[in-house]
Amino acid sequence: MSTATESAAPAPQVVTLDTTVVTSWKAPIAFGVFTLLALALAVFAPRSGDTTYKLNASEKDAIIVPNLVVPAMPALWTVIVLLAAVTAYSIWLVTSKKRVPLWLIVVFAVLFLFGFLTWAGAGSTLPMIGLLFGSLSLAVPLIFGSLAGVIGERVGVINIAIEGQLLAGAFTSAVVASVVASSTGSIWVGLISGVVGAMVAGLLVGMVLAAFSIKYFVDQVIVGVVLNVLVTGLTSFFFSQVLAPNAGVLNSPPRFPRMPIPLLSEIPIIGPVFFRQTVIVYIMYIAVAAVYVGLFHTRWGLRLRAVGEHPQAADTVGINVNRTRFWNVALAGAIAGLGGTFFTIGSGIAFNKEMTAGAGFIALAAVIFGQWDPIKATLAALLFGFASNLQNTLSVIGSPVPSEFMLMLPYLVTIIAVAGLVGKVRGPAAAGKPYIKA
């Protein structure tokens, strides 16, 4: 009987793939700059006194929250120490080849904002409910515009025409609401008609953008810029020649009244800010939730994202790419037009030339800052709305910050947010690229 000696089979080799973590020094550098700015305020512009944070909308609130009184300079120095610690931690993370997490950026921003507000409001009272309420109100058109931008770019079309869609919505809602309300004698009929008219106006601008960029393959950025100029010119012409001479009939829009939601509106701090708003704001809440759920949890959203990421593959499985793009860009235009109602019937203000004042471009920045996600874009729009309202609040309390700096604050925040904190992000792969079927 022979014995065969079998050699042991070699053990299988395990291949380990190293994961490359992309780090960036943008956040630590930004942290360092803002920490030095806070230090400069404490050293070169100290302010004495206490800052009072008023946390009630009025003395008639069901639940009264006591005001928060903070000594200005001790609080600022404490914030500086914490900012320096966060900056050092972010530097350690980057040197260790780790990413700076989003929560750390949020913590740093909250600390810096608290320190700045405490310094700026020394010896004064900061109406926090009014500041937050106004911030949400100013963010409404930005949120509608950012939702339009998210839908457009997710489906593969860069919507530079958000500014024109907002302006067209503001103009149409003012005229339609004024005429219908005066002719029918019903304010609500006029308001509803104004909303519908604004959405139709935004829809038409979106359809023009879609037609030229999808059917005729014109550069999407150029078409968007031309549409912005066209809408600005048309609304300015009609305002001067038609609305101004007949302001009483054509440019006296009614206003949506505030509608507090029972129980929810009595929640301290949150209630007066979020649940004592107008119908336009409540529609905005629904729109944000609907767009988010629609994009990521429905068949419509799956098709839309597929067309924006890989139109050839979408076409292969039977999706009509250009038709999908056309109608979704039109839908985005209608949403932006709805946002334009805030400037007129949402605020009870008559239409004026170029009253959107670049809100469409800030909304586009919110899309990028929010990484083409409806929720993140909404948060970015709220940040820009807060910056816009902050200049008003600090001017009222007599802040030592120069008025010129306060006027540029919203745009400065936009630049810092997009260029300094976002880092490297990737948008939809097919955005801006026309689809030509082979």
DACOR-V303155 format. One record per pair of residues at least 4 apart in sequence whose ideal C-beta (glycine too) atoms are under 8 Angstrom apart, sorted by sequence separation. I is the first residue (numbers start at 1). GAP is how many residues later the second one is. D is the distance in whole Angstrom. If there is no record, write none. Layout:
{{I & GAP & D} {I & GAP & D}}
This chain:
{{25 & 4 & 5} {26 & 4 & 6} {27 & 4 & 6} {28 & 4 & 6} {29 & 4 & 6} {30 & 4 & 6} {31 & 4 & 6} {32 & 4 & 6} {33 & 4 & 6} {34 & 4 & 7} {35 & 4 & 6} {36 & 4 & 6} {37 & 4 & 7} {38 & 4 & 7} {39 & 4 & 6} {40 & 4 & 5} {41 & 4 & 5} {42 & 4 & 6} {57 & 4 & 6} {71 & 4 & 6} {72 & 4 & 6} {73 & 4 & 6} {74 & 4 & 6} {75 & 4 & 6} {76 & 4 & 6} {77 & 4 & 7} {78 & 4 & 7} {79 & 4 & 6} {80 & 4 & 6} {81 & 4 & 7} {82 & 4 & 6} {83 & 4 & 6} {84 & 4 & 6} {85 & 4 & 6} {86 & 4 & 6} {87 & 4 & 7} {88 & 4 & 7} {89 & 4 & 6} {90 & 4 & 7} {91 & 4 & 6} {92 & 4 & 6} {94 & 4 & 7} {100 & 4 & 6} {101 & 4 & 8} {102 & 4 & 6} {103 & 4 & 6} {104 & 4 & 6} {105 & 4 & 6} {106 & 4 & 6} {107 & 4 & 6} {108 & 4 & 6} {109 & 4 & 6} {110 & 4 & 6} {111 & 4 & 6} {112 & 4 & 6} {113 & 4 & 6} {114 & 4 & 6} {115 & 4 & 6} {116 & 4 & 6} {117 & 4 & 6} {118 & 4 & 7} {121 & 4 & 7} {127 & 4 & 6} {128 & 4 & 6} {129 & 4 & 6} {130 & 4 & 6} {131 & 4 & 6} {132 & 4 & 7} {133 & 4 & 7} {134 & 4 & 6} {135 & 4 & 6} {136 & 4 & 7} {138 & 4 & 8} {139 & 4 & 6} {140 & 4 & 7} {141 & 4 & 6} {142 & 4 & 6} {143 & 4 & 6} {144 & 4 & 7} {145 & 4 & 6} {146 & 4 & 6} {147 & 4 & 7} {148 & 4 & 6} {149 & 4 & 6} {150 & 4 & 6} {151 & 4 & 6} {153 & 4 & 7} {161 & 4 & 6} {162 & 4 & 6} {163 & 4 & 6} {164 & 4 & 6} {165 & 4 & 6} {166 & 4 & 6} {167 & 4 & 6} {168 & 4 & 6} {169 & 4 & 6} {170 & 4 & 6} {171 & 4 & 7} {172 & 4 & 6} {173 & 4 & 6} {174 & 4 & 6} {175 & 4 & 6} {176 & 4 & 6} {177 & 4 & 6} {178 & 4 & 6} {179 & 4 & 6} {180 & 4 & 6} {181 & 4 & 8} {186 & 4 & 6} {187 & 4 & 6} {188 & 4 & 6} {189 & 4 & 6} {190 & 4 & 6} {191 & 4 & 7} {192 & 4 & 7} {193 & 4 & 6} {194 & 4 & 6} {195 & 4 & 7} {196 & 4 & 6} {197 & 4 & 6} {198 & 4 & 6} {199 & 4 & 6} {200 & 4 & 6} {201 & 4 & 7} {202 & 4 & 6} {203 & 4 & 6} {204 & 4 & 7} {205 & 4 & 7} {206 & 4 & 6} {207 & 4 & 6} {208 & 4 & 7} {209 & 4 & 6} {210 & 4 & 5} {211 & 4 & 5} {212 & 4 & 5} {213 & 4 & 7} {218 & 4 & 6} {219 & 4 & 7} {220 & 4 & 6} {221 & 4 & 6} {222 & 4 & 6} {223 & 4 & 6} {224 & 4 & 7} {225 & 4 & 7} {226 & 4 & 6} {227 & 4 & 6} {228 & 4 & 6} {229 & 4 & 6} {230 & 4 & 6} {231 & 4 & 6} {232 & 4 & 6} {233 & 4 & 6} {234 & 4 & 6} {235 & 4 & 6} {236 & 4 & 6} {237 & 4 & 6} {238 & 4 & 5} {239 & 4 & 5} {240 & 4 & 6} {241 & 4 & 8} {242 & 4 & 7} {243 & 4 & 6} {246 & 4 & 5} {247 & 4 & 4} {248 & 4 & 6} {261 & 4 & 5} {263 & 4 & 8} {267 & 4 & 4} {269 & 4 & 7} {270 & 4 & 6} {271 & 4 & 5} {272 & 4 & 5} {277 & 4 & 4} {278 & 4 & 7} {279 & 4 & 6} {280 & 4 & 7} {281 & 4 & 7} {282 & 4 & 7} {283 & 4 & 6} {284 & 4 & 6} {285 & 4 & 7} {286 & 4 & 6} {287 & 4 & 6} {288 & 4 & 6} {289 & 4 & 6} {290 & 4 & 6} {291 & 4 & 6} {292 & 4 & 6} {293 & 4 & 5} {294 & 4 & 5} {297 & 4 & 7} {298 & 4 & 7} {299 & 4 & 6} {300 & 4 & 6} {301 & 4 & 6} {302 & 4 & 6} {303 & 4 & 6} {304 & 4 & 7} {305 & 4 & 6} {306 & 4 & 6} {307 & 4 & 5} {310 & 4 & 6} {311 & 4 & 6} {312 & 4 & 7} {313 & 4 & 7} {315 & 4 & 6} {320 & 4 & 6} {321 & 4 & 6} {322 & 4 & 6} {323 & 4 & 7} {324 & 4 & 6} {325 & 4 & 6} {326 & 4 & 6} {327 & 4 & 6} {328 & 4 & 6} {329 & 4 & 7} {330 & 4 & 7} {331 & 4 & 7} {332 & 4 & 6} {333 & 4 & 6} {334 & 4 & 7} {335 & 4 & 7} {336 & 4 & 7} {337 & 4 & 8} {340 & 4 & 8} {341 & 4 & 5} {342 & 4 & 4} {343 & 4 & 6} {351 & 4 & 7} {356 & 4 & 6} {358 & 4 & 6} {359 & 4 & 6} {360 & 4 & 7} {361 & 4 & 7} {362 & 4 & 7} {363 & 4 & 7} {364 & 4 & 7} {365 & 4 & 6} {366 & 4 & 6} {368 & 4 & 8} {370 & 4 & 8} {373 & 4 & 6} {374 & 4 & 6} {375 & 4 & 7} {376 & 4 & 6} {377 & 4 & 6} {378 & 4 & 6} {379 & 4 & 7} {380 & 4 & 7} {381 & 4 & 6} {382 & 4 & 6} {383 & 4 & 7} {384 & 4 & 6} {385 & 4 & 6} {386 & 4 & 6} {387 & 4 & 7} {388 & 4 & 8} {389 & 4 & 6} {390 & 4 & 6} {391 & 4 & 6} {392 & 4 & 7} {393 & 4 & 7} {395 & 4 & 7} {401 & 4 & 6} {402 & 4 & 7} {403 & 4 & 6} {404 & 4 & 7} {405 & 4 & 7} {408 & 4 & 5} {409 & 4 & 6} {410 & 4 & 7} {411 & 4 & 7} {412 & 4 & 6} {413 & 4 & 6} {414 & 4 & 6} {415 & 4 & 6} {416 & 4 & 5} {417 & 4 & 5} {418 & 4 & 6} {427 & 4 & 5} {40 & 5 & 8} {56 & 5 & 5} {59 & 5 & 7} {70 & 5 & 5} {93 & 5 & 4} {100 & 5 & 7} {121 & 5 & 5} {126 & 5 & 7} {152 & 5 & 5} {153 & 5 & 6} {181 & 5 & 7} {184 & 5 & 5} {210 & 5 & 8} {211 & 5 & 7} {213 & 5 & 6} {218 & 5 & 5} {238 & 5 & 6} {239 & 5 & 6} {246 & 5 & 7} {247 & 5 & 6} {260 & 5 & 4} {266 & 5 & 5} {270 & 5 & 8} {271 & 5 & 7} {277 & 5 & 6} {293 & 5 & 7} {296 & 5 & 6} {306 & 5 & 8} {314 & 5 & 4} {315 & 5 & 8} {319 & 5 & 6} {341 & 5 & 5} {342 & 5 & 6} {344 & 5 & 6} {367 & 5 & 6} {370 & 5 & 8} {371 & 5 & 6} {372 & 5 & 7} {394 & 5 & 4} {401 & 5 & 6} {415 & 5 & 8} {416 & 5 & 7} {417 & 5 & 7} {430 & 5 & 7} {93 & 6 & 7} {94 & 6 & 7} {152 & 6 & 7} {153 & 6 & 7} {159 & 6 & 8} {181 & 6 & 5} {184 & 6 & 7} {212 & 6 & 4} {213 & 6 & 8} {265 & 6 & 5} {294 & 6 & 6} {295 & 6 & 4} {315 & 6 & 5} {343 & 6 & 7} {344 & 6 & 7} {349 & 6 & 8} {370 & 6 & 3} {93 & 7 & 6} {152 & 7 & 4} {213 & 7 & 4} {243 & 7 & 5} {244 & 7 & 8} {264 & 7 & 6} {265 & 7 & 7} {294 & 7 & 5} {306 & 7 & 7} {307 & 7 & 5} {314 & 7 & 6} {344 & 7 & 5} {369 & 7 & 8} {370 & 7 & 3} {394 & 7 & 6} {399 & 7 & 8} {56 & 8 & 6} {181 & 8 & 7} {182 & 8 & 8} {242 & 8 & 7} {243 & 8 & 4} {267 & 8 & 7} {306 & 8 & 4} {343 & 8 & 8} {369 & 8 & 7} {370 & 8 & 7} {395 & 8 & 7} {56 & 9 & 6} {117 & 9 & 6} {180 & 9 & 6} {181 & 9 & 3} {295 & 9 & 7} {370 & 9 & 7} {55 & 10 & 4} {90 & 10 & 5} {149 & 10 & 5} {180 & 10 & 4} {181 & 10 & 7} {213 & 10 & 5} {264 & 10 & 8} {265 & 10 & 4} {295 & 10 & 7} {311 & 10 & 5} {314 & 10 & 8} {367 & 10 & 5} {370 & 10 & 4} {55 & 11 & 7} {56 & 11 & 8} {148 & 11 & 6} {179 & 11 & 8} {209 & 11 & 8} {212 & 11 & 5} {264 & 11 & 4} {265 & 11 & 5} {303 & 11 & 7} {344 & 11 & 8} {366 & 11 & 5} {369 & 11 & 4} {370 & 11 & 8} {395 & 11 & 6} {55 & 12 & 6} {178 & 12 & 7} {239 & 12 & 8} {307 & 12 & 6} {343 & 12 & 5} {366 & 12 & 8} {394 & 12 & 6} {54 & 13 & 5} {55 & 13 & 6} {149 & 13 & 6} {177 & 13 & 4} {180 & 13 & 4} {306 & 13 & 7} {343 & 13 & 6} {53 & 14 & 6} {90 & 14 & 6} {148 & 14 & 6} {176 & 14 & 8} {177 & 14 & 6} {180 & 14 & 7} {209 & 14 & 6} {261 & 14 & 4} {307 & 14 & 5} {366 & 14 & 4} {369 & 14 & 8} {52 & 15 & 5} {53 & 15 & 4} {89 & 15 & 7} {208 & 15 & 8} {209 & 15 & 6} {260 & 15 & 6} {261 & 15 & 8} {365 & 15 & 8} {366 & 15 & 4} {391 & 15 & 4} {52 & 16 & 7} {53 & 16 & 8} {177 & 16 & 6} {260 & 16 & 5} {303 & 16 & 5} {340 & 16 & 7} {390 & 16 & 8} {391 & 16 & 6} {52 & 17 & 5} {53 & 17 & 7} {145 & 17 & 5} {148 & 17 & 7} {176 & 17 & 5} {177 & 17 & 3} {307 & 17 & 5} {51 & 18 & 7} {52 & 18 & 8} {86 & 18 & 6} {176 & 18 & 5} {209 & 18 & 6} {258 & 18 & 6} {259 & 18 & 7} {307 & 18 & 6} {363 & 18 & 7} {366 & 18 & 6} {391 & 18 & 5} {50 & 19 & 5} {51 & 19 & 5} {208 & 19 & 6} {258 & 19 & 6} {259 & 19 & 7} {362 & 19 & 8} {365 & 19 & 8} {390 & 19 & 6} {391 & 19 & 7} {50 & 20 & 6} {51 & 20 & 8} {145 & 20 & 8} {174 & 20 & 7} {176 & 20 & 8} {177 & 20 & 8} {258 & 20 & 6} {259 & 20 & 6} {304 & 20 & 7} {50 & 21 & 5} {51 & 21 & 5} {86 & 21 & 6} {87 & 21 & 8} {145 & 21 & 6} {173 & 21 & 4} {176 & 21 & 4} {257 & 21 & 7} {303 & 21 & 6} {388 & 21 & 8} {50 & 22 & 6} {86 & 22 & 5} {144 & 22 & 8} {172 & 22 & 8} {173 & 22 & 7} {175 & 22 & 8} {176 & 22 & 8} {205 & 22 & 6} {256 & 22 & 4} {362 & 22 & 5} {387 & 22 & 5} {388 & 22 & 4} {49 & 23 & 6} {256 & 23 & 5} {259 & 23 & 8} {387 & 23 & 4} {48 & 24 & 7} {51 & 24 & 8} {173 & 24 & 6} {256 & 24 & 6} {304 & 24 & 6} {336 & 24 & 8} {47 & 25 & 5} {48 & 25 & 7} {83 & 25 & 7} {86 & 25 & 7} {141 & 25 & 6} {172 & 25 & 4} {173 & 25 & 4} {387 & 25 & 8} {47 & 26 & 7} {172 & 26 & 5} {205 & 26 & 6} {384 & 26 & 6} {387 & 26 & 4} {46 & 27 & 6} {336 & 27 & 8} {83 & 28 & 6} {170 & 28 & 7} {172 & 28 & 7} {82 & 29 & 5} {83 & 29 & 6} {169 & 29 & 4} {172 & 29 & 4} {384 & 29 & 6} {168 & 30 & 8} {169 & 30 & 7} {171 & 30 & 7} {383 & 30 & 7} {384 & 30 & 6} {42 & 31 & 7} {79 & 32 & 5} {83 & 32 & 7} {169 & 32 & 6} {79 & 33 & 7} {168 & 33 & 4} {169 & 33 & 5} {384 & 33 & 8} {42 & 34 & 5} {168 & 34 & 6} {383 & 34 & 7} {41 & 35 & 7} {42 & 35 & 6} {79 & 35 & 6} {80 & 35 & 7} {79 & 36 & 3} {165 & 36 & 8} {166 & 36 & 8} {168 & 36 & 8} {165 & 37 & 4} {168 & 37 & 5} {380 & 37 & 7} {38 & 38 & 7} {42 & 38 & 6} {75 & 39 & 8} {76 & 39 & 5} {79 & 39 & 8} {75 & 40 & 7} {165 & 40 & 5} {38 & 41 & 6} {39 & 41 & 6} {164 & 41 & 5} {165 & 41 & 6} {38 & 42 & 5} {76 & 42 & 6} {75 & 43 & 5} {76 & 43 & 5} {161 & 44 & 6} {291 & 44 & 8} {35 & 45 & 7} {38 & 45 & 6} {161 & 45 & 7} {369 & 45 & 8} {72 & 46 & 5} {73 & 46 & 8} {72 & 47 & 6} {159 & 47 & 8} {35 & 48 & 4} {70 & 48 & 5} {161 & 48 & 5} {287 & 48 & 7} {362 & 48 & 7} {369 & 48 & 5} {34 & 49 & 7} {35 & 49 & 6} {72 & 49 & 8} {73 & 49 & 8} {362 & 49 & 8} {365 & 49 & 5} {369 & 49 & 5} {72 & 50 & 4} {159 & 50 & 7} {368 & 50 & 6} {72 & 51 & 8} {287 & 51 & 8} {371 & 51 & 7} {31 & 52 & 7} {35 & 52 & 5} {157 & 52 & 7} {362 & 52 & 6} {365 & 52 & 7} {369 & 52 & 8} {157 & 53 & 7} {358 & 53 & 8} {365 & 53 & 5} {369 & 53 & 6} {148 & 54 & 8} {368 & 54 & 7} {371 & 54 & 5} {31 & 55 & 6} {32 & 55 & 5} {283 & 55 & 7} {372 & 55 & 6} {31 & 56 & 4} {157 & 56 & 6} {372 & 56 & 6} {157 & 57 & 7} {368 & 57 & 7} {67 & 58 & 8} {148 & 58 & 8} {280 & 58 & 8} {28 & 59 & 6} {31 & 59 & 5} {194 & 59 & 7} {368 & 59 & 8} {160 & 60 & 7} {164 & 60 & 8} {160 & 61 & 5} {280 & 61 & 6} {28 & 62 & 4} {158 & 62 & 5} {161 & 62 & 7} {280 & 62 & 6} {27 & 63 & 6} {28 & 63 & 5} {157 & 63 & 6} {158 & 63 & 6} {160 & 63 & 8} {161 & 63 & 4} {164 & 63 & 5} {168 & 63 & 5} {190 & 63 & 8} {191 & 63 & 6} {160 & 64 & 3} {164 & 64 & 4} {167 & 64 & 5} {171 & 64 & 4} {190 & 64 & 6} {159 & 65 & 7} {160 & 65 & 6} {163 & 65 & 5} {167 & 65 & 6} {191 & 65 & 6} {28 & 66 & 6} {51 & 66 & 7} {158 & 66 & 7} {161 & 66 & 4} {164 & 66 & 7} {165 & 66 & 8} {280 & 66 & 4} {27 & 67 & 8} {51 & 67 & 5} {160 & 67 & 8} {161 & 67 & 6} {164 & 67 & 4} {168 & 67 & 7} {171 & 67 & 7} {182 & 67 & 6} {187 & 67 & 4} {51 & 68 & 8} {160 & 68 & 7} {163 & 68 & 8} {164 & 68 & 7} {167 & 68 & 6} {171 & 68 & 8} {175 & 68 & 7} {278 & 68 & 6} {25 & 69 & 6} {52 & 69 & 8} {174 & 69 & 8} {23 & 70 & 8} {24 & 70 & 7} {51 & 70 & 4} {161 & 70 & 8} {179 & 70 & 7} {182 & 70 & 8} {23 & 71 & 5} {51 & 71 & 5} {54 & 71 & 5} {178 & 71 & 7} {179 & 71 & 7} {28 & 72 & 7} {47 & 72 & 6} {50 & 72 & 7} {51 & 72 & 8} {52 & 72 & 7} {53 & 72 & 8} {54 & 72 & 6} {57 & 72 & 4} {178 & 72 & 6} {181 & 72 & 8} {27 & 73 & 4} {49 & 73 & 4} {50 & 73 & 7} {51 & 73 & 7} {52 & 73 & 4} {53 & 73 & 5} {54 & 73 & 5} {55 & 73 & 6} {56 & 73 & 7} {57 & 73 & 8} {178 & 73 & 6} {181 & 73 & 5} {23 & 74 & 6} {34 & 74 & 8} {38 & 74 & 6} {45 & 74 & 8} {48 & 74 & 7} {49 & 74 & 3} {52 & 74 & 7} {54 & 74 & 6} {55 & 74 & 7} {178 & 74 & 5} {23 & 75 & 7} {41 & 75 & 8} {47 & 75 & 4} {48 & 75 & 7} {51 & 75 & 6} {53 & 75 & 5} {54 & 75 & 7} {175 & 75 & 6} {178 & 75 & 5} {21 & 76 & 6} {23 & 76 & 6} {24 & 76 & 8} {47 & 76 & 7} {57 & 76 & 8} {175 & 76 & 7} {177 & 76 & 4} {178 & 76 & 8} {21 & 77 & 7} {22 & 77 & 8} {23 & 77 & 8} {27 & 77 & 8} {31 & 77 & 6} {38 & 77 & 6} {42 & 77 & 8} {174 & 77 & 6} {177 & 77 & 6} {21 & 78 & 6} {27 & 78 & 6} {34 & 78 & 5} {38 & 78 & 7} {41 & 78 & 5} {174 & 79 & 5} {295 & 79 & 6} {173 & 80 & 7} {292 & 81 & 8} {292 & 82 & 4} {291 & 83 & 5} {292 & 83 & 6} {288 & 86 & 6} {288 & 87 & 7} {256 & 89 & 6} {255 & 90 & 6} {256 & 90 & 6} {288 & 90 & 5} {253 & 91 & 5} {254 & 91 & 6} {255 & 91 & 8} {253 & 92 & 5} {255 & 92 & 7} {256 & 92 & 8} {255 & 93 & 3} {254 & 94 & 7} {253 & 95 & 7} {253 & 96 & 8} {253 & 97 & 7} {252 & 98 & 6} {253 & 98 & 8} {251 & 99 & 5} {251 & 100 & 6} {247 & 103 & 7} {215 & 107 & 7} {214 & 108 & 5} {243 & 108 & 6} {325 & 110 & 7} {214 & 111 & 5} {215 & 111 & 8} {214 & 112 & 6} {239 & 112 & 6} {239 & 113 & 7} {240 & 113 & 8} {322 & 113 & 6} {239 & 114 & 6} {321 & 114 & 5} {210 & 115 & 7} {211 & 115 & 7} {214 & 115 & 8} {322 & 115 & 8} {210 & 116 & 5} {213 & 116 & 8} {235 & 116 & 8} {321 & 116 & 7} {210 & 117 & 8} {236 & 117 & 5} {235 & 118 & 7} {236 & 118 & 7} {207 & 119 & 8} {210 & 119 & 4} {309 & 119 & 6} {310 & 119 & 7} {311 & 119 & 5} {209 & 120 & 6} {210 & 120 & 6} {308 & 120 & 4} {309 & 120 & 5} {310 & 120 & 7} {315 & 120 & 8} {308 & 121 & 7} {309 & 121 & 6} {207 & 122 & 8} {232 & 122 & 6} {308 & 122 & 5} {315 & 122 & 7} {206 & 123 & 5} {207 & 123 & 5} {305 & 123 & 8} {307 & 123 & 7} {308 & 123 & 6} {312 & 123 & 8} {206 & 124 & 5} {209 & 124 & 7} {311 & 124 & 4} {206 & 125 & 7} {206 & 126 & 6} {207 & 126 & 7} {203 & 127 & 5} {206 & 127 & 2} {203 & 128 & 8} {205 & 128 & 5} {206 & 128 & 7} {307 & 128 & 8} {204 & 129 & 7} {203 & 130 & 5} {206 & 130 & 7} {202 & 131 & 4} {203 & 131 & 4} {202 & 132 & 5} {205 & 132 & 7} {228 & 132 & 7} {202 & 133 & 7} {200 & 134 & 8} {202 & 134 & 5} {203 & 134 & 6} {199 & 135 & 4} {202 & 135 & 2} {199 & 136 & 8} {201 & 136 & 5} {202 & 136 & 7} {132 & 137 & 8} {136 & 137 & 6} {200 & 137 & 7} {136 & 138 & 7} {199 & 138 & 5} {202 & 138 & 7} {133 & 139 & 6} {198 & 139 & 5} {199 & 139 & 5} {201 & 139 & 8} {129 & 140 & 7} {133 & 140 & 5} {137 & 140 & 8} {140 & 140 & 6} {144 & 140 & 6} {147 & 140 & 6} {151 & 140 & 7} {198 & 140 & 6} {128 & 141 & 8} {132 & 141 & 5} {136 & 141 & 7} {140 & 141 & 6} {143 & 141 & 6} {147 & 141 & 7} {150 & 141 & 7} {154 & 141 & 7} {198 & 142 & 5} {129 & 143 & 5} {133 & 143 & 8} {144 & 143 & 7} {195 & 143 & 7} {198 & 143 & 5} {129 & 144 & 6} {137 & 144 & 7} {140 & 144 & 6} {143 & 144 & 8} {147 & 144 & 5} {151 & 144 & 8} {136 & 145 & 7} {143 & 145 & 7} {150 & 145 & 8} {195 & 146 & 6} {194 & 147 & 6} {155 & 149 & 5} {154 & 150 & 6} {155 & 150 & 8} {194 & 150 & 8} {195 & 150 & 7} {154 & 151 & 6} {156 & 151 & 6} {194 & 151 & 5} {155 & 152 & 5} {156 & 152 & 4} {151 & 153 & 7} {155 & 153 & 5} {154 & 154 & 5} {191 & 154 & 6} {153 & 155 & 7} {156 & 155 & 6} {156 & 165 & 8} {172 & 165 & 7} {169 & 167 & 7} {173 & 167 & 7} {177 & 167 & 7} {157 & 168 & 6} {165 & 168 & 5} {169 & 168 & 3} {172 & 168 & 8} {173 & 168 & 4} {177 & 168 & 5} {155 & 169 & 7} {156 & 169 & 6} {168 & 169 & 6} {169 & 169 & 6} {171 & 169 & 8} {155 & 170 & 5} {159 & 170 & 7} {166 & 170 & 6} {169 & 170 & 7} {170 & 170 & 4} {174 & 170 & 4} {165 & 171 & 4} {166 & 171 & 7} {169 & 171 & 2} {170 & 171 & 7} {173 & 171 & 5} {174 & 171 & 7} {157 & 172 & 5} {161 & 172 & 8} {165 & 172 & 5} {168 & 172 & 7} {169 & 172 & 6} {170 & 172 & 8} {173 & 172 & 5} {155 & 173 & 4} {159 & 173 & 6} {166 & 173 & 6} {167 & 173 & 6} {170 & 173 & 4} {171 & 173 & 8} {155 & 174 & 7} {159 & 174 & 8} {162 & 174 & 5} {166 & 174 & 4} {170 & 174 & 5} {165 & 175 & 7} {152 & 176 & 7} {174 & 176 & 7} {175 & 176 & 7} {151 & 177 & 6} {152 & 177 & 5} {159 & 177 & 8} {166 & 177 & 7} {174 & 177 & 4} {151 & 178 & 8} {151 & 180 & 6} {152 & 180 & 5} {171 & 180 & 5} {151 & 181 & 4} {170 & 181 & 6} {149 & 183 & 7} {148 & 184 & 4} {151 & 184 & 7} {147 & 185 & 8} {148 & 185 & 7} {170 & 185 & 6} {170 & 186 & 6} {148 & 187 & 5} {167 & 187 & 7} {147 & 188 & 5} {148 & 188 & 4} {167 & 188 & 7} {147 & 189 & 8} {167 & 189 & 5} {166 & 190 & 5} {144 & 191 & 6} {145 & 191 & 5} {148 & 191 & 8} {144 & 192 & 6} {163 & 193 & 6} {166 & 193 & 6} {167 & 193 & 8} {144 & 194 & 6} {145 & 194 & 5} {166 & 194 & 5} {144 & 195 & 3} {163 & 195 & 7} {165 & 195 & 7} {143 & 196 & 7} {144 & 196 & 8} {163 & 196 & 7} {164 & 196 & 7} {142 & 197 & 8} {163 & 197 & 3} {166 & 197 & 8} {141 & 198 & 4} {144 & 198 & 8} {162 & 198 & 4} {163 & 198 & 6} {140 & 199 & 7} {141 & 199 & 7} {161 & 199 & 8} {162 & 199 & 8} {141 & 201 & 5} {162 & 201 & 5} {140 & 202 & 5} {141 & 202 & 7} {162 & 202 & 6} {63 & 203 & 7} {65 & 203 & 5} {62 & 204 & 4} {63 & 204 & 8} {65 & 204 & 7} {160 & 204 & 7} {61 & 205 & 7} {63 & 205 & 5} {137 & 205 & 8} {159 & 205 & 8} {140 & 206 & 7} {61 & 207 & 7} {137 & 210 & 8} {61 & 211 & 7} {221 & 211 & 7} {56 & 212 & 8} {220 & 212 & 5} {55 & 213 & 7} {55 & 214 & 6} {145 & 214 & 6} {149 & 214 & 6} {153 & 214 & 7} {220 & 214 & 8} {57 & 215 & 4} {141 & 215 & 7} {145 & 215 & 5} {148 & 215 & 8} {149 & 215 & 5} {142 & 217 & 6} {145 & 217 & 8} {146 & 217 & 5} {149 & 217 & 8} {150 & 217 & 6} {217 & 217 & 4} {141 & 218 & 5} {145 & 218 & 3} {146 & 218 & 8} {149 & 218 & 4} {154 & 218 & 6} {57 & 219 & 8} {144 & 219 & 8} {145 & 219 & 7} {153 & 219 & 6} {217 & 219 & 7} {142 & 220 & 6} {143 & 220 & 8} {146 & 220 & 4} {150 & 220 & 8} {214 & 220 & 7} {142 & 221 & 5} {145 & 221 & 8} {146 & 221 & 5} {213 & 221 & 7} {214 & 221 & 8} {141 & 222 & 7} {150 & 222 & 6} {143 & 223 & 8} {150 & 223 & 7} {142 & 224 & 6} {146 & 224 & 7} {150 & 224 & 5} {147 & 227 & 6} {150 & 227 & 6} {146 & 228 & 8} {149 & 228 & 7} {147 & 230 & 7} {146 & 231 & 4} {147 & 231 & 8} {146 & 232 & 7} {143 & 234 & 8} {146 & 234 & 7} {143 & 235 & 5} {146 & 235 & 5} {145 & 236 & 8} {143 & 238 & 5} {142 & 239 & 4} {143 & 239 & 8} {139 & 242 & 5} {142 & 242 & 6} {139 & 243 & 5} {142 & 243 & 6} {139 & 245 & 7} {140 & 245 & 8} {136 & 246 & 7} {139 & 246 & 3} {135 & 247 & 7} {138 & 247 & 4} {139 & 247 & 8} {137 & 248 & 8} {136 & 249 & 7} {135 & 250 & 5} {138 & 250 & 5} {135 & 251 & 4} {138 & 251 & 5} {137 & 252 & 8} {135 & 253 & 7} {132 & 254 & 8} {135 & 254 & 4} {131 & 255 & 8} {134 & 255 & 4} {135 & 255 & 8} {131 & 258 & 6} {134 & 258 & 7} {131 & 259 & 7} {134 & 259 & 7} {131 & 262 & 5} {130 & 263 & 7} {127 & 266 & 7} {126 & 267 & 7} {126 & 271 & 7} {125 & 272 & 7} {156 & 272 & 6} {121 & 273 & 8} {124 & 273 & 4} {155 & 273 & 8} {158 & 273 & 6} {120 & 274 & 6} {124 & 274 & 7} {153 & 274 & 6} {154 & 274 & 6} {156 & 274 & 4} {157 & 274 & 7} {158 & 274 & 5} {153 & 275 & 6} {156 & 275 & 6} {157 & 275 & 8} {121 & 276 & 6} {156 & 276 & 8} {120 & 277 & 8} {154 & 277 & 8} {156 & 277 & 7} {121 & 278 & 7} {153 & 278 & 5} {120 & 279 & 4} {156 & 279 & 7} {120 & 280 & 7} {120 & 281 & 6} {105 & 316 & 6} {47 & 353 & 7} {45 & 355 & 7} {30 & 386 & 7} {30 & 390 & 5} {29 & 391 & 8} {30 & 391 & 6} {26 & 394 & 6} {27 & 394 & 6} {26 & 395 & 7} {27 & 396 & 7} {26 & 397 & 6} {24 & 399 & 5} {24 & 400 & 7} {22 & 402 & 7}}
